[in-house]
Amino acid sequence: MDARLVLAACDIVGESALWDDQRQRLVWVDIIGRRIHALDPVTGRHQLWPVKGRPTSIGLRSDGGAIVGMERSICLWDWKDEPVPLVEIEPDRPDNRLNEGAVGPDGAYWVGTMFNNINGDDSPRAIPQATGTIYRCLPGGRVMRVTDDLFGITNTMVFPRSGGLLTADTLANTIYAYRIGDDGMLYQGTTLQSGFPRGLPDGSCLDADGRLWTARVAGGGCLTCTGPDGTVETIIELPCSWPTSCCFGGANLSTLFVTSARFTMTPEHLAANPQEGALFAVDPGVCGMPACRFGQTS
């Protein structure tokens, strides 16, 4: 099961890979590169939109537009110009920023925060403590904090068909499973997986059989496929050391696309490994599920 290079994107922090089934294209962001990508893997058409701020996540809207998590706000975006703020998150926590975000089957945008690990000059900044949490943004812009739990780096935000939320704290090297109550709050958080020895969990996606595919960042250099009981069933080696997110796309949602990063890497390492920050693809022999859309319940 070999990974292949799809696009030498040279992303500093590629993230939030997402398949747009209406336009048959892959969408993702480069956080520190301050840009949003779209790629048609059949024709090779690659679109790139520079934005003024740092986009940290992206989702699809039911009206055909996009919803974008920027550092401080959840924004609406129509594939042109600048994202338009819908609501600011944590205005009382200036040292935090948004990170992972995804549309849930309830049509809301679920987004996590974290201590801002990026300085103004784009250099890395240490995270002194876990200050992040998770929010749920309804289509009208109303936001609710859905848990009192704190996270070092919020990542992985997927919704199994059986219900609930799977999410990760990258710094804790742990993936958690929560029940979503009728009130939209998270309850009964339990550990699905912890301490896997290769890298740390970043972005994830689900296949149609309910298995969790996770990019192992920070030197992990692989994807893991985790069963519902938390057991790692498959490891896919990747030609990059910092894979960051993954999603199923393409015909029949049978291709697994993977973004990556080159943040903090030395010029010497990048000269020897120019594929860091690229987009890759794998054919794992299983299919994924279509992305949910903001404002549309499933």
VENCOR-V123565 format. One record per residue. N is the residue number from 0. RES is the residue in one letter. SS is DSSP state (H for helix, E for strand, L for the rest). PHI is phi in whole degrees, -180 to 180 (999 if undefined). OMEGA is omega in degrees with one decimal (NA if undefined). Layout:
((N & RES & SS & PHI & OMEGA) (N & RES & SS & PHI & OMEGA))
This chain:
((0 & M & L & 999 & -174.4) (1 & D & L & -89 & 174.3) (2 & A & L & -87 & 179.0) (3 & R & E & -122 & 177.4) (4 & L & E & -75 & 177.5) (5 & V & E & -103 & -177.9) (6 & L & E & -151 & 175.2) (7 & A & L & -81 & -171.5) (8 & A & L & -73 & -175.8) (9 & C & L & 54 & 177.7) (10 & D & L & -68 & 174.1) (11 & I & L & -74 & 171.2) (12 & V & E & -140 & 173.3) (13 & G & E & -70 & -175.1) (14 & E & E & -156 & 166.1) (15 & S & E & 62 & 177.7) (16 & A & E & -60 & -171.7) (17 & L & E & -153 & 178.3) (18 & W & E & -98 & 177.3) (19 & D & E & -92 & -174.7) (20 & D & L & -71 & 178.2) (21 & Q & L & -72 & -178.8) (22 & R & L & -103 & 179.3) (23 & Q & L & 52 & 179.9) (24 & R & E & -149 & 176.8) (25 & L & E & -94 & 179.4) (26 & V & E & -125 & 174.1) (27 & W & E & -160 & -177.8) (28 & V & E & -120 & 168.7) (29 & D & E & -119 & -171.0) (30 & I & L & -60 & -175.4) (31 & I & L & -78 & 175.3) (32 & G & L & -72 & 177.2) (33 & R & L & 55 & -179.0) (34 & R & E & -155 & 178.9) (35 & I & E & -122 & -178.4) (36 & H & E & -107 & 163.6) (37 & A & E & -142 & -177.7) (38 & L & E & -137 & 169.3) (39 & D & L & -90 & -174.8) (40 & P & L & -70 & 178.9) (41 & V & L & -83 & -178.4) (42 & T & L & -88 & -175.7) (43 & G & L & 82 & 179.9) (44 & R & L & -66 & -177.2) (45 & H & E & -121 & 176.1) (46 & Q & E & -107 & -176.9) (47 & L & E & -139 & 179.7) (48 & W & E & -116 & 172.6) (49 & P & E & -70 & 175.6) (50 & V & L & -128 & -173.3) (51 & K & L & -75 & 179.5) (52 & G & L & -100 & 179.8) (53 & R & L & -97 & 175.9) (54 & P & L & -79 & -177.0) (55 & T & L & -108 & 179.2) (56 & S & E & -160 & 178.7) (57 & I & E & -146 & 175.6) (58 & G & E & -138 & 179.7) (59 & L & E & -103 & 176.5) (60 & R & E & -105 & -178.8) (61 & S & L & -67 & 179.3) (62 & D & L & -90 & 177.3) (63 & G & L & 99 & 177.3) (64 & G & L & -85 & -179.4) (65 & A & E & -126 & 170.4) (66 & I & E & -119 & -171.4) (67 & V & E & -126 & 170.5) (68 & G & E & -86 & 172.6) (69 & M & L & -97 & -175.4) (70 & E & L & -62 & -173.4) (71 & R & L & -116 & -171.4) (72 & S & E & -136 & 165.7) (73 & I & E & -88 & -171.7) (74 & C & E & -127 & 171.0) (75 & L & E & -100 & -176.0) (76 & W & E & -147 & -175.3) (77 & D & L & -118 & 175.7) (78 & W & L & 64 & 175.0) (79 & K & L & -166 & 177.8) (80 & D & L & 59 & -177.0) (81 & E & L & -96 & 172.6) (82 & P & L & -59 & -177.3) (83 & V & E & -103 & -177.3) (84 & P & E & -60 & 173.2) (85 & L & E & -97 & -179.5) (86 & V & E & -158 & 175.1) (87 & E & E & -86 & 180.0) (88 & I & L & -107 & 177.5) (89 & E & L & 53 & 177.4) (90 & P & L & -63 & 179.7) (91 & D & L & -90 & 179.7) (92 & R & L & -127 & -174.0) (93 & P & L & -65 & 179.5) (94 & D & L & -86 & 177.8) (95 & N & E & -95 & 171.3) (96 & R & E & -143 & 174.0) (97 & L & E & -76 & 174.2) (98 & N & E & -134 & -176.3) (99 & E & E & -65 & 175.5) (100 & G & E & -155 & 179.2) (101 & A & E & -160 & 174.7) (102 & V & E & -81 & 178.5) (103 & G & L & -94 & 178.3) (104 & P & L & -65 & 175.7) (105 & D & L & -84 & -179.8) (106 & G & L & 80 & 178.4) (107 & A & L & -96 & 176.0) (108 & Y & E & -99 & 178.9) (109 & W & E & -96 & -173.7) (110 & V & E & -141 & 178.9) (111 & G & E & -109 & 176.7) (112 & T & E & -117 & 179.3) (113 & M & E & -162 & 171.1) (114 & F & E & -63 & -175.7) (115 & N & L & -68 & -176.7) (116 & N & L & -95 & -178.8) (117 & I & E & -125 & 175.7) (118 & N & L & -74 & -179.7) (119 & G & L & -59 & 178.9) (120 & D & L & -92 & 178.4) (121 & D & L & 74 & 175.0) (122 & S & L & -80 & -178.9) (123 & P & E & -70 & -179.8) (124 & R & L & -129 & -177.7) (125 & A & L & -65 & 176.1) (126 & I & L & -100 & -173.9) (127 & P & L & -77 & -177.7) (128 & Q & L & -164 & 178.8) (129 & A & L & -79 & -178.9) (130 & T & L & -123 & -176.4) (131 & G & E & -90 & 175.3) (132 & T & L & -151 & -173.1) (133 & I & E & -124 & -179.8) (134 & Y & E & -127 & 177.6) (135 & R & E & -127 & -177.8) (136 & C & E & -108 & 179.1) (137 & L & L & -81 & -176.3) (138 & P & L & -55 & 178.5) (139 & G & L & -78 & 179.3) (140 & G & L & 102 & 177.5) (141 & R & L & -73 & -175.8) (142 & V & E & -119 & 175.2) (143 & M & E & -132 & 171.7) (144 & R & E & -79 & -169.3) (145 & V & L & -103 & 177.5) (146 & T & L & -156 & 172.9) (147 & D & L & -90 & -179.7) (148 & D & L & -66 & 179.9) (149 & L & L & -113 & -176.3) (150 & F & E & -130 & 174.5) (151 & G & L & -74 & 173.2) (152 & I & L & -135 & 177.8) (153 & T & E & -75 & 177.1) (154 & N & E & -151 & -176.1) (155 & T & E & 55 & 176.6) (156 & M & E & -146 & -176.6) (157 & V & E & -131 & -169.8) (158 & F & L & -126 & 179.6) (159 & P & L & -61 & 178.5) (160 & R & L & -63 & 178.8) (161 & S & L & -74 & -179.9) (162 & G & L & 104 & 177.6) (163 & G & L & 92 & -178.2) (164 & L & E & -136 & 168.4) (165 & L & E & -106 & -178.7) (166 & T & E & -145 & -175.4) (167 & A & E & -129 & 164.5) (168 & D & E & -110 & -176.0) (169 & T & L & -60 & -177.7) (170 & L & L & -63 & -179.8) (171 & A & L & -85 & -178.1) (172 & N & L & 52 & -174.2) (173 & T & E & -140 & 172.4) (174 & I & E & -111 & -175.8) (175 & Y & E & -113 & 173.7) (176 & A & E & -119 & 179.0) (177 & Y & E & -121 & 167.6) (178 & R & E & -93 & 175.6) (179 & I & E & -97 & 179.8) (180 & G & L & -77 & 178.1) (181 & D & L & -61 & 178.9) (182 & D & L & -88 & 179.5) (183 & G & L & 84 & 179.6) (184 & M & L & -88 & 177.6) (185 & L & E & -95 & -178.9) (186 & Y & E & -136 & 169.7) (187 & Q & E & 53 & 177.7) (188 & G & E & -66 & 178.3) (189 & T & E & -130 & 179.4) (190 & T & E & -85 & 175.4) (191 & L & E & -87 & -177.8) (192 & Q & E & -154 & -179.9) (193 & S & E & -151 & 171.9) (194 & G & L & 79 & 178.0) (195 & F & L & -58 & -164.7) (196 & P & L & -78 & -179.1) (197 & R & L & -109 & 177.4) (198 & G & L & 62 & -177.4) (199 & L & E & -137 & -177.6) (200 & P & E & -74 & 175.3) (201 & D & E & -115 & -178.5) (202 & G & E & -79 & -177.3) (203 & S & E & -140 & 170.3) (204 & C & E & -148 & -179.5) (205 & L & E & -111 & 170.0) (206 & D & E & -92 & -174.0) (207 & A & L & -67 & 178.3) (208 & D & L & -96 & 174.8) (209 & G & L & 90 & 176.4) (210 & R & L & -82 & -175.9) (211 & L & E & -102 & 177.3) (212 & W & E & -104 & -170.5) (213 & T & E & -129 & 173.6) (214 & A & E & -79 & -178.9) (215 & R & E & -100 & -174.2) (216 & V & E & -83 & 175.0) (217 & A & L & 59 & 176.7) (218 & G & L & 92 & -178.9) (219 & G & L & -67 & 174.9) (220 & G & L & 61 & -177.0) (221 & C & E & -158 & 166.2) (222 & L & E & -109 & 171.6) (223 & T & E & -114 & 172.6) (224 & C & E & -111 & -174.3) (225 & T & E & -112 & 177.7) (226 & G & L & -77 & -178.4) (227 & P & L & -58 & 179.5) (228 & D & L & -91 & 178.6) (229 & G & L & 92 & -179.5) (230 & T & L & -81 & 174.7) (231 & V & E & -75 & -176.2) (232 & E & E & -96 & -176.0) (233 & T & E & -144 & 171.9) (234 & I & E & -124 & 177.9) (235 & I & E & -110 & 178.8) (236 & E & E & -73 & -178.3) (237 & L & L & -125 & 178.7) (238 & P & L & -85 & 176.3) (239 & C & L & -147 & -176.8) (240 & S & L & -97 & -178.1) (241 & W & L & -125 & 171.8) (242 & P & E & -66 & -169.6) (243 & T & E & -120 & 179.3) (244 & S & E & -155 & -179.7) (245 & C & E & -152 & 175.0) (246 & C & E & -158 & 174.7) (247 & F & E & -86 & 179.2) (248 & G & E & -158 & -179.6) (249 & G & L & 75 & -178.3) (250 & A & H & -58 & 178.7) (251 & N & H & 61 & -179.0) (252 & L & H & 53 & -174.3) (253 & S & L & -106 & 177.3) (254 & T & E & -105 & 179.4) (255 & L & E & -101 & 179.9) (256 & F & E & -92 & -175.5) (257 & V & E & -135 & 172.9) (258 & T & E & -93 & 179.6) (259 & S & E & -149 & -175.5) (260 & A & E & -133 & 173.0) (261 & R & L & -130 & 179.7) (262 & F & L & -59 & 177.4) (263 & T & L & 74 & -178.2) (264 & M & L & -80 & -176.3) (265 & T & L & -77 & 175.6) (266 & P & H & -56 & 179.7) (267 & E & H & -65 & 179.0) (268 & H & H & -64 & -178.4) (269 & L & H & -67 & 177.2) (270 & A & H & -64 & 179.2) (271 & A & H & -83 & -176.2) (272 & N & L & -135 & -174.3) (273 & P & L & -67 & -179.5) (274 & Q & L & -77 & 177.9) (275 & E & L & -60 & -177.6) (276 & G & L & 86 & -178.8) (277 & A & L & -88 & 173.4) (278 & L & E & -103 & -178.4) (279 & F & E & -124 & 176.6) (280 & A & E & -141 & 179.2) (281 & V & E & -136 & 173.5) (282 & D & L & -109 & -171.9) (283 & P & L & -83 & 180.0) (284 & G & L & 84 & 175.3) (285 & V & L & -134 & -178.6) (286 & C & L & -116 & 179.0) (287 & G & E & -100 & 179.8) (288 & M & L & -125 & -179.4) (289 & P & L & -66 & 179.1) (290 & A & L & -70 & 173.2) (291 & C & L & -76 & -178.2) (292 & R & E & -125 & -179.4) (293 & F & E & -61 & -179.9) (294 & G & L & 92 & -178.3) (295 & Q & E & -129 & -179.6) (296 & T & L & -89 & -179.6) (297 & S & L & -119 & NA))
